[in-house]
Amino acid sequence: MQEPSKESLQVIASRDEGSVDSNFDPETPTAATGDGSPSSKLAVRATLESEQYDAATIRAEFKTYQSILPKPDKLLQEQHSFQLIRSRIEQSNIDLPRFLKYKFEGGIKPHHALCCLLLSEYEAEGARKKTGALSLVRSWLIRILSFGYLHRQLNSPAEFIRDQFYRVAHAIPADVVKPDELRKKIRNRGLPVPNYFLDPEDDKQFPPHIALLVILQDGEKESRKFGNILYRVAFSLFALVALLLRIVLEVIGGAGAIWGGAEVFTLRNADNAELWRWISVAVGVLCLLRFVTLNAPQKEDEGDILGPAGPWSLRTPVRLRAVCDHPFHYFVRALPPFSPSKKHD
């Protein structure tokens, strides 16, 4: 009996979207596999370049409407819709960038443009910013104190967006695909889907056109506030105080409650004070273990605990509450930093 062809299997899968057969995913070339030739590695970018739309063109377009855009933190917090940004540009009598045009206008899907831009950076080894000496020292200090378990947290939205993308860049399909297909390709390789590629109904999702604009604004005057020393010191102090207060309340407070409670109920006296002291210490140790379990960063926390793209993606009151709830996460993360030099073959 003749086995069904790949094409017939695809047709069957498309007719049965609700069953397990809908998971059928024919192997297609990716940025990592291709067909062995250099030109096949980045076909997404090549496809757009064939339409005269590459990273350089995207950045050149950006200069024409840059001045009317909200700041990157506002873009992330308010998540301006595709239509709203498009209308704002049109009202300023500026030509629309192609990723904000509809298909019949010759438009390019925002997630395709984002892939094109980030893949061009991914391939350029020197495209990423070099880590400063202070950040490098801080990174190594964190790794030494945590025995290699923890790493420096990313607090810049653009840095966070790039980090998520670079981890899946080798799995990006070589063909231009729809968002749901892109998500399937990434998941089927056992990789976490970047927040900006998630389903729009997902609470952690933010639109790819917002991610694209934040990347374009990176390094420009609009994003200078992210590196503001006063902001960093203020929020670092706030996070440190919040962390110390949680230790006092949740660890020392637990031990103190046993010691003080024993005296209130006249269970502790001069004869058994030493016993109650050790009981208080034991309870304090249990409280410390609970504190570590609840507050130690995990890899699954990425893009969730402190906002979909880090603290700046939350409004100031919400940001303060998030840092207060998870002060440890403001300084460190469990996910090791991605290095462009460690690319997948």
BATORLUM-290251 format. One record per atom (N, C-alpha, C): residue in three letters; y, x, z. Coordinates in pm, whole numbers, padded with zeros to 5 digits, always signed. Example, Ala and Ser with C-alpha at 12.3 -4.5 7.8 and 13.67 -1.06 7.14 Angstrom:
2
ALA-00569+01319+00780;ALA-00450+01230+00780;ALA-00330+01320+00780;SER-00225+01285+00708;SER-00106+01367+00714;SER+00003+01290+00787;
This chain:
345
MET-00120+00085+00000;MET+00000+00000+00000;MET+00125+00089+00000;GLN+00218+00055-00087;GLN+00338+00138-00103;GLN+00434+00115+00014;GLU+00486+00225+00071;GLU+00581+00215+00182;GLU+00717+00169+00131;PRO+00790+00088+00212;PRO+00923+00042+00169;PRO+01020+00158+00159;SER+01110+00149+00065;SER+01211+00254+00046;SER+01319+00244+00151;LYS+01399+00349+00161;LYS+01510+00350+00257;LYS+01609+00238+00227;GLU+01633+00212+00097;GLU+01729+00107+00059;GLU+01681-00031+00104;SER+01549-00057+00087;SER+01497-00188+00128;SER+01501-00204+00278;LEU+01479-00094+00352;LEU+01488-00100+00498;LEU+01630-00133+00543;GLN+01730-00079+00473;GLN+01869-00108+00506;GLN+01900-00256+00485;VAL+01847-00312+00375;VAL+01870-00454+00346;VAL+01809-00540+00454;ILE+01684-00506+00496;ILE+01616-00582+00600;ILE+01694-00576+00730;ALA+01744-00455+00764;ALA+01820-00438+00889;ALA+01946-00522+00887;SER+02014-00529+00771;SER+02138-00605+00762;SER+02114-00755+00778;ARG+01990-00801+00745;ARG+01959-00943+00758;ARG+01919-00980+00901;ASP+01893-00879+00982;ASP+01839-00905+01115;ASP+01922-00835+01221;GLU+02052-00863+01222;GLU+02147-00793+01310;GLU+02116-00816+01457;GLY+02055-00930+01491;GLY+02036-00961+01632;GLY+01912-00902+01694;SER+01825-00839+01618;SER+01700-00786+01672;SER+01708-00636+01686;VAL+01598-00578+01734;VAL+01594-00434+01752;VAL+01606-00361+01618;ASP+01571-00429+01508;ASP+01583-00366+01378;ASP+01727-00334+01341;SER+01824-00398+01410;SER+01963-00370+01379;SER+02001-00229+01421;ASN+01912-00163+01499;ASN+01938-00025+01540;ASN+01898+00075+01433;PHE+01838+00025+01323;PHE+01800+00115+01213;PHE+01922+00192+01165;ASP+01909+00322+01165;ASP+02024+00407+01132;ASP+01978+00519+01039;PRO+01986+00496+00908;PRO+01940+00599+00813;PRO+02018+00728+00833;GLU+01948+00840+00822;GLU+02012+00969+00842;GLU+02114+00995+00733;THR+02233+01030+00776;THR+02339+01063+00681;THR+02398+01198+00720;PRO+02456+01271+00625;PRO+02517+01400+00657;PRO+02630+01384+00758;THR+02646+01482+00845;THR+02757+01483+00941;THR+02837+01610+00922;ALA+02941+01625+01003;ALA+03023+01746+00996;ALA+02940+01869+01029;ALA+02829+01848+01104;ALA+02745+01961+01142;ALA+02636+01990+01040;THR+02583+01884+00973;THR+02471+01905+00882;THR+02516+01923+00739;GLY+02573+01819+00679;GLY+02617+01825+00541;GLY+02501+01859+00449;ASP+02530+01922+00340;ASP+02422+01961+00249;ASP+02411+02113+00239;GLY+02480+02180+00335;GLY+02472+02325+00337;GLY+02592+02393+00275;SER+02672+02320+00200;SER+02788+02380+00135;SER+02911+02362+00221;PRO+03007+02453+00218;PRO+03127+02442+00299;PRO+03202+02313+00272;SER+03203+02267+00147;SER+03281+02147+00114;SER+03223+02021+00174;SER+03092+02024+00209;SER+03030+01903+00263;SER+03050+01891+00413;LYS+03095+01997+00476;LYS+03108+01995+00620;LYS+03209+01892+00668;LEU+03319+01879+00599;LEU+03426+01792+00644;LEU+03462+01693+00536;ALA+03364+01613+00496;ALA+03385+01520+00386;ALA+03486+01411+00421;VAL+03498+01376+00550;VAL+03599+01278+00589;VAL+03737+01328+00550;ARG+03762+01454+00586;ARG+03890+01513+00550;ARG+03904+01526+00399;ALA+03794+01568+00334;ALA+03799+01588+00190;ALA+03824+01456+00116;THR+03763+01348+00169;THR+03782+01217+00106;THR+03928+01177+00109;LEU+03993+01200+00223;LEU+04134+01164+00234;LEU+04220+01259+00152;GLU+04181+01385+00148;GLU+04259+01481+00069;GLU+04252+01446-00080;SER+04139+01389-00122;SER+04127+01349-00262;SER+04225+01237-00296;GLU+04269+01166-00192;GLU+04370+01062-00210;GLU+04510+01116-00175;GLN+04519+01248-00170;GLN+04645+01317-00138;GLN+04695+01276+00000;TYR+04602+01268+00093;TYR+04638+01234+00232;TYR+04560+01324+00325;ASP+04623+01432+00367;ASP+04558+01527+00455;ASP+04641+01545+00582;ALA+04599+01639+00667;ALA+04668+01660+00794;ALA+04815+01697+00774;ALA+04843+01779+00675;ALA+04982+01819+00648;ALA+05067+01698+00609;THR+05009+01609+00528;THR+05082+01488+00486;THR+05105+01396+00604;ILE+05005+01382+00691;ILE+05019+01297+00809;ILE+05132+01347+00897;ARG+05140+01480+00915;ARG+05245+01538+00998;ARG+05382+01528+00930;ALA+05385+01540+00800;ALA+05512+01526+00727;ALA+05565+01384+00737;GLU+05476+01285+00725;GLU+05515+01145+00742;GLU+05572+01121+00881;PHE+05508+01183+00981;PHE+05548+01164+01120;PHE+05695+01199+01142;LYS+05743+01302+01076;LYS+05882+01345+01094;LYS+05981+01236+01052;THR+05940+01148+00961;THR+06033+01044+00912;THR+06055+00932+01012;TYR+05954+00904+01096;TYR+05966+00792+01191;TYR+05956+00837+01337;GLN+05951+00968+01358;GLN+05933+01023+01492;GLN+06036+00972+01592;SER+06163+00963+01550;SER+06272+00931+01643;SER+06270+00788+01694;ILE+06199+00698+01626;ILE+06201+00557+01668;ILE+06077+00519+01749;LEU+05987+00614+01770;LEU+05866+00585+01846;LEU+05892+00589+01995;PRO+05820+00508+02073;PRO+05825+00521+02219;PRO+05765+00656+02260;LYS+05793+00699+02381;LYS+05735+00822+02433;LYS+05583+00807+02442;PRO+05509+00918+02436;PRO+05362+00910+02437;PRO+05305+00836+02558;ASP+05365+00854+02677;ASP+05313+00783+02794;ASP+05334+00633+02781;LYS+05447+00592+02721;LYS+05472+00449+02698;LYS+05375+00392+02595;LEU+05345+00471+02492;LEU+05249+00427+02392;LEU+05114+00398+02456;LEU+05070+00488+02545;LEU+04941+00472+02610;LEU+04941+00359+02712;GLN+05051+00345+02784;GLN+05057+00244+02890;GLN+05070+00103+02833;GLU+05152+00087+02730;GLU+05177-00045+02674;GLU+05088-00075+02554;GLN+05026+00031+02498;GLN+04933+00016+02386;GLN+04990-00075+02277;HIS+05105-00035+02224;HIS+05171-00111+02119;HIS+05074-00140+02005;SER+05072-00263+01960;SER+04980-00303+01855;SER+05017-00239+01722;PHE+04920-00236+01634;PHE+04938-00188+01498;PHE+05057-00260+01433;GLN+05061-00393+01448;GLN+05165-00474+01385;GLN+05303-00446+01445;LEU+05309-00425+01577;LEU+05437-00401+01643;LEU+05500-00269+01597;ILE+05422-00163+01592;ILE+05474-00034+01547;ILE+05513-00042+01399;ARG+05430-00109+01323;ARG+05459-00128+01180;ARG+05593-00201+01162;SER+05615-00308+01238;SER+05739-00386+01228;SER+05860-00303+01269;ARG+05843-00222+01375;ARG+05954-00139+01422;ARG+05997-00039+01315;ILE+05900+00019+01246;ILE+05931+00115+01140;ILE+05996+00045+01021;GLU+05943-00071+00985;GLU+05998-00147+00872;GLU+06143-00189+00900;GLN+06171-00230+01023;GLN+06307-00271+01058;GLN+06407-00157+01051;SER+06357-00035+01059;SER+06444+00083+01050;SER+06458+00131+00906;ASN+06404+00053+00812;ASN+06411+00087+00670;ASN+06351+00226+00640;ILE+06238+00253+00703;ILE+06166+00378+00683;ILE+06032+00345+00617;ASP+05991+00430+00524;ASP+05862+00408+00459;ASP+05750+00415+00562;LEU+05657+00322+00552;LEU+05544+00319+00645;LEU+05449+00435+00618;PRO+05394+00497+00724;PRO+05288+00596+00702;PRO+05164+00522+00652;ARG+05081+00590+00578;ARG+04968+00521+00513;ARG+04868+00465+00613;PHE+04859+00523+00735;PHE+04763+00470+00831;PHE+04815+00341+00897;LEU+04939+00302+00865;LEU+04992+00174+00913;LEU+05006+00073+00799;LYS+04953+00107+00684;LYS+04956+00016+00570;LYS+04822-00057+00560;TYR+04829-00176+00499;TYR+04706-00251+00475;TYR+04635-00194+00353;LYS+04509-00234+00336;LYS+04428-00180+00228;LYS+04489-00206+00091;PHE+04542-00329+00072;PHE+04599-00362-00059;PHE+04728-00285-00087;GLU+04785-00223+00019;GLU+04905-00142+00002;GLU+04871+00006-00017;GLY+04742+00035-00026;GLY+04700+00174-00039;GLY+04686+00243+00095;GLY+04662+00164+00200;GLY+04656+00219+00335;GLY+04525+00291+00366;ILE+04530+00370+00472;ILE+04415+00445+00524;ILE+04391+00397+00666;LYS+04266+00372+00701;LYS+04234+00326+00836;LYS+04278+00431+00940;PRO+04339+00386+01053;PRO+04386+00481+01155;PRO+04278+00576+01205;HIS+04153+00525+01223;HIS+04050+00616+01276;HIS+04010+00720+01173;HIS+04026+00690+01044;HIS+04000+00791+00940;HIS+04107+00900+00945;ALA+04233+00857+00958;ALA+04344+00953+00965;ALA+04331+01040+01089;LEU+04291+00978+01202;LEU+04274+01053+01326;LEU+04163+01157+01311;CYS+04050+01118+01251;CYS+03941+01212+01226;CYS+03987+01327+01137;CYS+04062+01294+01034;CYS+04113+01395+00941;CYS+04199+01498+01015;LEU+04291+01447+01099;LEU+04383+01535+01171;LEU+04309+01623+01271;LEU+04220+01562+01350;LEU+04152+01637+01454;LEU+04044+01730+01398;LEU+03981+01690+01287;LEU+03883+01779+01225;LEU+03950+01904+01169;SER+04072+01889+01119;SER+04144+02006+01068;SER+04176+02102+01181;GLU+04205+02049+01300;GLU+04230+02134+01417;GLU+04100+02194+01468;TYR+03994+02114+01465;TYR+03863+02159+01513;TYR+03814+02279+01433;GLU+03839+02276+01301;GLU+03795+02385+01216;GLU+03881+02509+01232;ALA+04007+02489+01270;ALA+04097+02603+01289;ALA+04081+02655+01431;GLU+04014+02768+01446;GLU+03983+02821+01579;GLU+04108+02838+01666;GLY+04217+02875+01604;GLY+04337+02902+01682;GLY+04427+02783+01699;ALA+04382+02665+01657;ALA+04469+02548+01662;ALA+04496+02502+01804;ARG+04397+02521+01889;ARG+04416+02475+02027;ARG+04510+02570+02100;LYS+04584+02516+02193;LYS+04677+02596+02270;LYS+04600+02693+02361;LYS+04649+02813+02372;LYS+04586+02910+02460;LYS+04616+02872+02605;THR+04516+02888+02691;THR+04533+02856+02832;THR+04623+02960+02897;GLY+04722+02912+02975;GLY+04814+03001+03044;GLY+04743+03078+03155;ALA+04808+03186+03199;ALA+04747+03270+03303;ALA+04726+03192+03432;LEU+04825+03108+03470;LEU+04814+03031+03594;LEU+04699+02932+03587;SER+04686+02865+03472;SER+04578+02768+03454;SER+04442+02837+03455;LEU+04438+02956+03397;LEU+04313+03032+03393;LEU+04270+03072+03533;VAL+04366+03118+03613;VAL+04336+03157+03752;VAL+04289+03035+03831;ARG+04359+02922+03810;ARG+04321+02799+03880;ARG+04181+02753+03841;SER+04149+02766+03711;SER+04017+02726+03663;SER+03907+02808+03728;TRP+03928+02940+03732;TRP+03826+03026+03791;TRP+03816+03007+03941;LEU+03928+02982+04007;LEU+03927+02957+04152;LEU+03847+02832+04184;ILE+03868+02727+04104;ILE+03794+02602+04124;ILE+03645+02623+04103;ARG+03609+02698+03999;ARG+03468+02721+03970;ARG+03400+02803+04080;ILE+03472+02902+04133;ILE+03415+02986+04239;ILE+03395+02904+04367;LEU+03497+02827+04405;LEU+03490+02749+04529;LEU+03386+02638+04521;SER+03361+02587+04399;SER+03264+02478+04382;SER+03128+02528+04333;PHE+03110+02661+04331;PHE+02985+02722+04285;PHE+02953+02682+04140;GLY+03057+02670+04059;GLY+03041+02640+03917;GLY+03023+02493+03884;TYR+03026+02406+03986;TYR+03001+02263+03962;TYR+03124+02191+03908;LEU+03242+02231+03951;LEU+03365+02160+03914;LEU+03453+02246+03823;HIS+03543+02177+03752;HIS+03632+02243+03656;HIS+03772+02183+03666;ARG+03868+02255+03609;ARG+04007+02208+03613;ARG+04022+02075+03538;GLN+04096+01984+03599;GLN+04117+01853+03539;GLN+04217+01861+03423;LEU+04200+01773+03325;LEU+04293+01762+03213;LEU+04391+01650+03244;ASN+04520+01683+03252;ASN+04619+01581+03283;ASN+04713+01552+03167;SER+04696+01622+03056;SER+04777+01596+02937;SER+04700+01501+02845;PRO+04760+01389+02802;PRO+04691+01293+02716;PRO+04636+01355+02587;ALA+04718+01438+02520;ALA+04673+01500+02395;ALA+04554+01592+02419;GLU+04557+01665+02529;GLU+04447+01754+02564;GLU+04320+01674+02589;PHE+04336+01559+02654;PHE+04222+01472+02683;PHE+04163+01415+02554;ILE+04250+01370+02463;ILE+04205+01312+02336;ILE+04130+01416+02254;ARG+04184+01537+02246;ARG+04118+01644+02171;ARG+03984+01680+02234;ASP+03980+01688+02366;ASP+03857+01726+02435;ASP+03746+01626+02405;GLN+03777+01497+02409;GLN+03676+01395+02379;GLN+03628+01406+02234;PHE+03721+01432+02142;PHE+03684+01439+02001;PHE+03600+01562+01970;TYR+03640+01678+02022;TYR+03569+01801+01991;TYR+03423+01796+02035;ARG+03394+01718+02140;ARG+03257+01706+02188;ARG+03167+01630+02092;VAL+03227+01548+02005;VAL+03146+01469+01911;VAL+03176+01506+01766;ALA+03262+01604+01744;ALA+03305+01637+01607;ALA+03187+01669+01516;HIS+03085+01735+01570;HIS+02969+01771+01487;HIS+02886+01650+01448;ALA+02911+01534+01514;ALA+02835+01413+01483;ALA+02913+01315+01397;ILE+03037+01349+01363;ILE+03118+01260+01280;ILE+03053+01249+01141;PRO+03025+01128+01093;PRO+02961+01113+00961;PRO+03044+01177+00851;ALA+02975+01238+00758;ALA+03044+01302+00646;ALA+03109+01199+00555;ASP+03052+01077+00554;ASP+03111+00970+00474;ASP+03212+00892+00558;VAL+03310+00835+00493;VAL+03407+00749+00562;VAL+03336+00619+00597;VAL+03329+00586+00727;VAL+03254+00469+00773;VAL+03343+00378+00857;LYS+03294+00256+00882;LYS+03365+00161+00966;LYS+03352+00203+01113;PRO+03444+00152+01200;PRO+03441+00191+01342;PRO+03307+00166+01410;ASP+03243+00050+01383;ASP+03116+00022+01450;ASP+03007+00119+01406;GLU+03010+00160+01279;GLU+02914+00258+01230;GLU+02940+00395+01293;LEU+03067+00428+01309;LEU+03104+00555+01371;LEU+03052+00560+01515;ARG+03069+00450+01588;ARG+03019+00444+01726;ARG+02868+00460+01730;LYS+02799+00395+01636;LYS+02653+00402+01633;LYS+02607+00545+01606;LYS+02671+00612+01511;LYS+02633+00750+01478;LYS+02648+00842+01599;ILE+02757+00823+01673;ILE+02783+00909+01790;ILE+02682+00879+01900;ARG+02659+00750+01929;ARG+02566+00712+02035;ARG+02424+00756+02003;ASN+02384+00746+01876;ASN+02248+00781+01839;ASN+02219+00929+01851;ARG+02323+01008+01869;ARG+02303+01153+01893;ARG+02314+01184+02042;GLY+02318+01076+02124;GLY+02320+01093+02269;GLY+02452+01144+02322;LEU+02561+01115+02251;LEU+02693+01164+02291;LEU+02781+01049+02340;PRO+02876+01078+02429;PRO+02968+00974+02476;PRO+03071+00941+02369;VAL+03094+00813+02345;VAL+03192+00772+02245;VAL+03333+00792+02301;PRO+03420+00863+02230;PRO+03559+00878+02277;PRO+03623+00741+02302;ASN+03709+00733+02400;ASN+03769+00605+02438;ASN+03840+00535+02322;TYR+03901+00612+02231;TYR+03977+00552+02122;TYR+03888+00506+02008;PHE+03758+00535+02016;PHE+03662+00484+01917;PHE+03577+00370+01974;LEU+03600+00335+02101;LEU+03523+00227+02163;LEU+03558+00093+02102;ASP+03473-00006+02129;ASP+03501-00143+02085;ASP+03631-00191+02148;PRO+03717-00260+02074;PRO+03846-00307+02128;PRO+03832-00393+02254;GLU+03715-00455+02275;GLU+03693-00538+02392;GLU+03662-00456+02517;ASP+03635-00329+02500;ASP+03602-00242+02614;ASP+03729-00211+02693;ASP+03721-00221+02826;ASP+03838-00198+02912;ASP+03892-00056+02901;LYS+03806+00040+02867;LYS+03850+00180+02860;LYS+03907+00217+02723;GLN+03903+00124+02628;GLN+03948+00155+02492;GLN+04100+00155+02481;PHE+04151+00248+02401;PHE+04290+00239+02355;PHE+04288+00267+02206;PRO+04375+00200+02128;PRO+04363+00201+01982;PRO+04373+00341+01921;PRO+04299+00364+01811;PRO+04304+00495+01745;PRO+04441+00529+01689;HIS+04522+00427+01651;HIS+04656+00459+01600;HIS+04744+00513+01712;ILE+04718+00468+01837;ILE+04791+00522+01952;ILE+04749+00666+01977;ALA+04618+00692+01972;ALA+04568+00829+01990;ALA+04628+00922+01884;LEU+04635+00874+01761;LEU+04690+00954+01651;LEU+04836+00988+01677;LEU+04914+00889+01720;LEU+05058+00912+01745;LEU+05078+01007+01862;VAL+04995+00996+01965;VAL+05005+01087+02081;VAL+04976+01230+02039;ILE+04876+01249+01952;ILE+04845+01383+01902;ILE+04962+01437+01820;LEU+05023+01352+01738;LEU+05137+01395+01656;LEU+05258+01431+01742;GLN+05273+01363+01855;GLN+05387+01390+01943;GLN+05364+01511+02032;ASP+05239+01558+02040;ASP+05208+01673+02124;ASP+05284+01796+02075;GLY+05347+01866+02168;GLY+05425+01985+02132;GLY+05567+01953+02092;GLU+05598+01825+02072;GLU+05735+01784+02038;GLU+05813+01756+02167;LYS+05942+01728+02153;LYS+06026+01706+02271;LYS+05981+01585+02353;GLU+05916+01488+02286;GLU+05873+01368+02356;GLU+05767+01398+02463;SER+05690+01504+02444;SER+05579+01533+02535;SER+05611+01645+02635;ARG+05735+01691+02635;ARG+05770+01801+02726;ARG+05756+01761+02873;LYS+05778+01632+02901;LYS+05773+01585+03039;LYS+05635+01606+03102;PHE+05529+01613+03019;PHE+05395+01632+03072;PHE+05380+01768+03141;GLY+05458+01864+03097;GLY+05452+01997+03157;GLY+05564+02023+03257;ASN+05640+01917+03290;ASN+05752+01931+03383;ASN+05702+01980+03519;ILE+05758+02090+03567;ILE+05712+02151+03691;ILE+05737+02061+03811;LEU+05850+01988+03810;LEU+05881+01901+03924;LEU+05780+01787+03934;TYR+05745+01730+03817;TYR+05645+01622+03817;TYR+05512+01673+03867;ARG+05470+01789+03818;ARG+05340+01842+03854;ARG+05332+01875+04003;VAL+05441+01933+04056;VAL+05443+01966+04199;VAL+05441+01838+04283;ALA+05523+01739+04242;ALA+05533+01613+04318;ALA+05398+01541+04322;PHE+05333+01529+04206;PHE+05206+01457+04204;PHE+05094+01538+04268;SER+05102+01671+04259;SER+05001+01754+04325;SER+05011+01740+04476;LEU+05135+01739+04528;LEU+05156+01720+04672;LEU+05110+01582+04716;PHE+05141+01482+04634;PHE+05100+01345+04665;PHE+04947+01335+04671;ALA+04879+01396+04572;ALA+04733+01393+04569;ALA+04674+01471+04687;LEU+04736+01584+04723;LEU+04687+01665+04835;LEU+04700+01588+04967;VAL+04816+01525+04988;VAL+04838+01446+05110;VAL+04740+01329+05115;ALA+04720+01263+05001;ALA+04626+01150+04994;ALA+04485+01196+05028;LEU+04447+01315+04979;LEU+04314+01370+05008;LEU+04298+01400+05156;LEU+04400+01463+05216;LEU+04394+01497+05359;LEU+04389+01370+05445;LEU+04467+01269+05406;LEU+04467+01144+05482;LEU+04331+01075+05475;ARG+04267+01081+05360;ARG+04135+01020+05347;ARG+04033+01093+05433;ILE+04046+01226+05442;ILE+03955+01302+05528;ILE+03976+01264+05674;VAL+04103+01252+05712;VAL+04134+01213+05851;VAL+04079+01075+05882;LEU+04102+00980+05790;LEU+04061+00841+05814;LEU+03910+00822+05804;GLU+03848+00882+05703;GLU+03709+00852+05674;GLU+03609+00947+05738;VAL+03653+01066+05776;VAL+03562+01163+05836;VAL+03593+01183+05985;ILE+03713+01239+06009;ILE+03751+01263+06149;ILE+03763+01131+06224;GLY+03812+01028+06155;GLY+03826+00897+06219;GLY+03692+00840+06262;GLY+03586+00863+06183;GLY+03454+00813+06220;GLY+03402+00879+06346;ALA+03418+01012+06353;ALA+03374+01084+06472;ALA+03457+01043+06593;GLY+03588+01030+06571;GLY+03676+00991+06681;GLY+03649+00851+06732;ALA+03607+00761+06641;ALA+03579+00623+06681;ALA+03461+00618+06778;ILE+03360+00702+06754;ILE+03244+00705+06844;ILE+03284+00760+06981;TRP+03362+00867+06979;TRP+03408+00929+07105;TRP+03495+00833+07185;GLY+03593+00773+07117;GLY+03684+00681+07186;GLY+03616+00551+07225;GLY+03529+00499+07138;GLY+03459+00375+07169;GLY+03370+00388+07290;ALA+03304+00506+07303;ALA+03217+00527+07419;ALA+03296+00523+07549;GLU+03423+00569+07543;GLU+03505+00565+07664;GLU+03555+00424+07691;VAL+03592+00350+07586;VAL+03641+00213+07604;VAL+03535+00125+07670;PHE+03411+00142+07629;PHE+03303+00060+07683;PHE+03236+00127+07804;THR+03303+00228+07859;THR+03258+00299+07980;THR+03116+00356+07967;LEU+03082+00395+07846;LEU+02952+00458+07823;LEU+02959+00608+07844;ARG+03080+00663+07834;ARG+03096+00807+07849;ARG+03161+00839+07982;ASN+03106+00937+08050;ASN+03163+00983+08177;ASN+03146+01134+08187;ALA+03182+01191+08297;ALA+03177+01336+08313;ALA+03035+01392+08302;ASP+02939+01311+08339;ASP+02801+01359+08340;ASP+02739+01366+08199;ASN+02781+01271+08108;ASN+02719+01269+07974;ASN+02818+01298+07861;ALA+02933+01357+07897;ALA+03037+01386+07796;ALA+02985+01477+07685;GLU+02903+01575+07722;GLU+02851+01669+07623;GLU+02758+01598+07523;LEU+02679+01504+07574;LEU+02590+01425+07486;LEU+02671+01345+07385;TRP+02775+01276+07433;TRP+02858+01195+07343;TRP+02936+01282+07245;ARG+02968+01404+07287;ARG+03037+01495+07195;ARG+02946+01527+07076;TRP+02819+01553+07101;TRP+02725+01583+06992;TRP+02696+01459+06907;ILE+02695+01343+06971;ILE+02677+01219+06894;ILE+02795+01198+06800;SER+02916+01225+06850;SER+03037+01212+06768;SER+03034+01310+06651;VAL+02989+01432+06679;VAL+02980+01532+06573;VAL+02879+01489+06468;ALA+02766+01434+06510;ALA+02662+01389+06416;ALA+02715+01277+06327;VAL+02787+01183+06388;VAL+02846+01074+06309;VAL+02950+01130+06213;GLY+03027+01230+06257;GLY+03127+01293+06171;GLY+03062+01359+06050;VAL+02946+01423+06070;VAL+02874+01486+05959;VAL+02828+01380+05859;LEU+02776+01267+05911;LEU+02734+01158+05823;LEU+02852+01102+05745;CYS+02968+01091+05811;CYS+03089+01044+05743;CYS+03133+01142+05635;LEU+03117+01272+05662;LEU+03152+01374+05563;LEU+03061+01364+05440;LEU+02931+01343+05462;LEU+02838+01328+05350;LEU+02873+01204+05268;ARG+02910+01096+05336;ARG+02953+00974+05266;ARG+03078+01001+05184;PHE+03173+01075+05244;PHE+03299+01107+05177;PHE+03273+01188+05049;VAL+03186+01287+05060;VAL+03155+01370+04943;VAL+03086+01288+04835;THR+02992+01202+04875;THR+02920+01118+04779;THR+03015+01026+04702;LEU+03112+00969+04773;LEU+03205+00875+04710;LEU+03313+00945+04627;ASN+03350+01067+04665;ASN+03466+01130+04602;ASN+03434+01247+04509;ALA+03314+01300+04514;ALA+03281+01412+04425;ALA+03283+01366+04280;PRO+03358+01433+04192;PRO+03364+01392+04051;PRO+03228+01398+03983;GLN+03203+01302+03894;GLN+03082+01298+03815;GLN+03120+01298+03667;LYS+03028+01338+03581;LYS+03057+01342+03437;LYS+03088+01204+03382;GLU+03028+01101+03444;GLU+03050+00963+03397;GLU+03190+00911+03429;ASP+03266+00985+03511;ASP+03400+00940+03550;ASP+03503+00959+03439;GLU+03469+01039+03338;GLU+03566+01074+03234;GLU+03622+00950+03164;GLY+03755+00945+03153;GLY+03820+00836+03083;GLY+03811+00703+03156;ASP+03790+00707+03288;ASP+03774+00583+03362;ASP+03852+00586+03493;ILE+03824+00684+03578;ILE+03882+00690+03712;ILE+04034+00700+03709;LEU+04088+00789+03627;LEU+04234+00811+03623;LEU+04294+00762+03491;GLY+04242+00655+03435;GLY+04298+00601+03312;GLY+04223+00649+03190;PRO+04235+00576+03078;PRO+04159+00609+02957;PRO+04195+00742+02893;ALA+04315+00793+02922;ALA+04354+00924+02868;ALA+04423+01007+02975;GLY+04375+00995+03099;GLY+04434+01069+03209;GLY+04543+00990+03279;PRO+04602+01047+03385;PRO+04701+00976+03468;PRO+04820+00920+03390;TRP+04862+00992+03285;TRP+04981+00947+03211;TRP+04956+00818+03133;SER+04832+00778+03116;SER+04805+00653+03044;SER+04818+00532+03135;LEU+04856+00554+03261;LEU+04878+00445+03357;LEU+05026+00438+03394;ARG+05077+00317+03415;ARG+05214+00301+03463;ARG+05227+00368+03600;THR+05350+00410+03635;THR+05370+00488+03757;THR+05309+00424+03882;PRO+05332+00294+03910;PRO+05270+00235+04030;PRO+05117+00239+04026;VAL+05060+00212+03908;VAL+04914+00214+03894;VAL+04864+00358+03902;ARG+04942+00451+03847;ARG+04905+00593+03852;ARG+04900+00641+03996;LEU+04999+00603+04075;LEU+05003+00642+04216;LEU+04882+00586+04291;ARG+04849+00459+04262;ARG+04735+00396+04328;ARG+04605+00465+04288;ALA+04592+00500+04158;ALA+04470+00566+04110;ALA+04454+00703+04174;VAL+04564+00779+04183;VAL+04559+00911+04245;VAL+04530+00899+04394;CYS+04587+00795+04457;CYS+04565+00773+04600;CYS+04418+00737+04626;ASP+04358+00658+04536;ASP+04217+00619+04550;ASP+04123+00734+04520;HIS+04163+00820+04425;HIS+04075+00930+04383;HIS+04154+01061+04374;PRO+04207+01109+04487;PRO+04292+01230+04484;PRO+04219+01355+04435;PHE+04089+01363+04465;PHE+04013+01480+04424;PHE+04007+01491+04273;HIS+03998+01375+04204;HIS+03988+01374+04058;HIS+04116+01422+03990;TYR+04227+01419+04061;TYR+04352+01466+04002;TYR+04348+01617+03979;PHE+04270+01688+04060;PHE+04264+01833+04051;PHE+04144+01885+03973;VAL+04030+01816+03985;VAL+03907+01871+03928;VAL+03827+01763+03855;ARG+03735+01809+03771;ARG+03644+01721+03696;ARG+03507+01785+03693;ALA+03404+01705+03668;ALA+03268+01758+03664;ALA+03231+01807+03524;LEU+03296+01752+03422;LEU+03263+01788+03285;LEU+03321+01924+03251;PRO+03239+02019+03207;PRO+03291+02152+03174;PRO+03382+02146+03053;PRO+03480+02234+03044;PRO+03573+02233+02930;PRO+03501+02266+02801;PHE+03545+02203+02692;PHE+03486+02231+02563;PHE+03560+02347+02498;SER+03486+02437+02438;SER+03547+02551+02370;SER+03517+02543+02222;PRO+03620+02550+02134;PRO+03598+02547+01990;PRO+03504+02655+01942;SER+03495+02764+02018;SER+03408+02875+01975;SER+03260+02841+01991;LYS+03231+02738+02071;LYS+03091+02698+02093;LYS+03059+02578+02007;LYS+03066+02592+01879;LYS+03041+02481+01788;LYS+02891+02467+01764;HIS+02856+02345+01725;HIS+02715+02318+01696;HIS+02681+02364+01556;ASP+02565+02416+01543;ASP+02520+02461+01410;ASP+02471+02342+01330;
